[in-house]
C-alpha cells in the first residue's frame, strides 16, 4: 500500500508497475477504502461532472456573489478569448474556466473543493481545457484526478492545503502543483516529468500569502486561480520539453511547509494584512459589512 | 485521508469552513434535536460573527437545521425556505473567549417541544468539531459514525454499553466521557468504525441508566 508521504514514492511505484500515477493510485485507494475500482471511478466521475457544470454555469454574465463584489468576469473573458488574444484561444479559454468556477463558488454555486473551495477553479480549468481541445478523452481526464488527489495528499501530509496554515501557496499553490502533474500525465509524459512539473509549479508560488478582502473568498482568490492555472500550464510545458526542476518536488513541498510556518498570522487568511488592509480593500469591506 | 478528501467534497461555495462546515454544524444540531425544528437561535462568535453574511454562513447553518447536506443547491435560498416552512430563526453575535475563531452556538426548539443547544466550530476543509451538547462537554468531528449516549453516572453503565457494542462486532475508534457531576447526567461520545445497526441503538436505549442514545452518521 502507498503511504502518500512523498512524490518520489508515487513515481517509483508507477515505474515499477509500468503504469501511470493515476492507475496505481486508483488501485491503491480501492484497496485502502475497501471499495471496487469501479465505485471509486464513478465517484470521481461525479466530481468531474460537477466541475463541468460549474464552468458552464459560472460563465453566466449575470452571475454575482452574495457580497456583490464579484461576478461576470468569466463572461468577459470568454468573449475576449474568441479573438485569440495574445496567447491564443486555448490558454484564454482555460483562464475563462478558472474565473468561471471561482466566481460560481463565490456566488454560492456547487463546486468541487480541489483541494479547497478557494482554489476550486484550477483543476477544472486545466482538465476540461484538455478535454475540450481533444488533447485527451473524458475517461483519461477523470482518471487524472486520482493523480491530482495523490499529489494533494502528499502536500497535505507534508505541508498543508489550508490558507489559514500555509497561506495561498497552500491552496492555489497546491492546486496548481496538482494540475501541473495532471497536465503532464494527460499529455503522455512520464511520472518523473509530472513530478518536475509539480515542483516547478510550487516553486513559482512559494510564499504566496492569503489576504482576502473582507475575509471573503473573492478578492484576490478568483484571479489567483487564474495565475495558478497559467503556472500549471507553463510548468507542464517545461517538464514536457525535458526541463527538470533542480530542486525535487518533495523538497519543494518541504520548503512550502517551512515558508508557510514563517508567514505571520496577518497573512494567513485573517484579513489583517496584504491586500485586505489596503485603502481600497478596507473600503470594500465597509461596503459589504458596513462600519462597526 | 483519502483521495476524495483532496478532490472533494462537492459543496456549495464559497468557503469550506464558513459554508460547508456551517451546514454540517446545523445538521448535527438538527440530528440531536431528533425532530423538525420550529425555532432556531444561532449565535456566531469570532470570524463567523465578522463575515457570516458574505460567506452565506447564516443560510448554510439554517439549511443544515432543515436537514440539508453541504452540496444542496437549495442552501442559497435557505432563509426563504425556512420562513415558508415555519422555522423561525434569529442570529446574534457573541464573544466566546478561548473558542475557535469559527464557532457557533445553536439552540433549537422542535415541533414536539424538544430543545437542544449545541456548540461547535468549523475547523477547516468542511470539517467540524462539536464541543458541547446541552451543557455537556463533548468532542467529535462527525467524520466517523458517532454514538452519543446520555446516561446517569452509575457503576457498570459504560461496561454495559461497550459490551453490547462488542457483541455486535462494532469497533470503537475513540471514546470520551464527560461527567460534570458525580452521579449526575453524563455523556459518552463513541466514534466507531463501520455501520451502526438500528437494533443496537434500540438495545442500548433500554439498558439501565440510559437517558438517550443518538447516532450521528458520518457526514
Contacts between the chains, C-beta under 8 A, distances in Angstrom:
chain1	res1	chain2	res2	distance
A	4	B	1	7.6
A	25	B	3	6.5
A	29	B	2	6.0
A	29	B	3	5.1
A	32	B	2	6.7
A	33	B	2	5.7
A	40	B	3	7.7
A	43	B	4	6.5
A	44	B	3	7.9
A	44	B	4	7.9
A	44	B	7	6.9
A	46	B	10	6.8
A	47	B	4	7.9
A	47	B	7	5.5
A	47	B	8	5.8
A	47	B	10	6.5
A	50	B	10	4.9
A	65	B	14	7.2
A	66	B	14	7.6
A	66	B	53	7.4
A	66	B	54	6.1
A	66	B	55	7.6
A	66	B	56	5.3
A	67	B	53	7.7
A	67	B	54	4.4
A	104	B	13	7.0
A	105	B	13	3.3
A	105	B	14	5.0
A	106	B	13	6.3
A	106	B	14	4.8
A	107	B	13	7.3
A	107	B	14	7.8
A	108	B	12	5.5
A	108	B	13	5.7
A	108	B	14	6.6
A	108	B	19	7.3
A	108	B	56	5.3
A	108	B	59	7.6
A	108	B	75	6.6
A	108	B	76	4.6
A	109	B	12	7.1
A	109	B	13	5.9
A	110	B	10	6.4
A	110	B	11	7.2
A	110	B	12	5.6
A	110	B	13	7.8
A	110	B	71	6.2
A	110	B	73	5.8
A	111	B	10	7.4
A	111	B	11	6.6
A	111	B	12	7.8
A	111	B	13	5.2
A	112	B	7	6.5
A	112	B	8	5.9
A	112	B	9	7.5
A	112	B	10	5.3
A	112	B	11	7.7
A	113	B	8	6.2
A	113	B	9	5.9
A	113	B	11	6.0
A	113	B	16	5.4
A	113	B	20	7.6
A	113	B	125	7.2
A	113	B	126	7.0
A	114	B	6	7.2
A	114	B	7	5.3
A	114	B	8	7.6
A	115	B	6	4.8
A	115	B	7	7.6
A	116	B	16	5.8
A	116	B	125	6.8
A	117	B	11	6.6
A	117	B	13	5.3
A	117	B	14	6.1
A	117	B	15	5.6
A	117	B	16	4.7
A	117	B	19	7.4
A	117	B	20	7.3
A	118	B	14	8.0
A	118	B	15	7.3
A	118	B	16	8.0
A	120	B	13	7.3
A	123	B	7	7.5
A	145	B	3	8.0
A	145	B	7	5.1
A	146	B	3	5.9
A	148	B	6	7.3
A	148	B	7	6.0
A	149	B	3	3.4
A	149	B	4	7.3
A	149	B	6	4.5
A	149	B	7	4.5
A	150	B	3	6.6
A	152	B	6	3.5
A	152	B	7	7.2
A	153	B	1	5.8
A	153	B	2	7.8
A	153	B	3	6.7
A	153	B	5	7.6
A	153	B	6	5.6
A	156	B	1	6.5
A	156	B	5	7.7
A	156	B	6	6.6
A	157	B	1	7.3
A	161	B	6	7.3
A	161	B	125	7.7
A	162	B	124	5.0
A	162	B	125	6.8
A	164	B	17	8.0
A	164	B	124	6.4
A	178	B	6	7.8
A	214	B	51	6.9
A	214	B	54	6.1
A	215	B	47	6.7
A	215	B	50	6.4
A	215	B	51	4.1
A	215	B	54	7.0
A	215	B	55	7.8
A	216	B	14	6.9
A	216	B	51	6.6
A	216	B	54	4.4
A	216	B	55	6.6
A	217	B	13	7.0
A	217	B	14	4.2
A	217	B	15	5.1
A	217	B	55	7.4
A	218	B	14	7.2
A	288	B	53	7.4
A	288	B	54	5.6
A	289	B	50	7.5
A	289	B	51	7.6
A	289	B	53	6.7
A	289	B	54	7.1
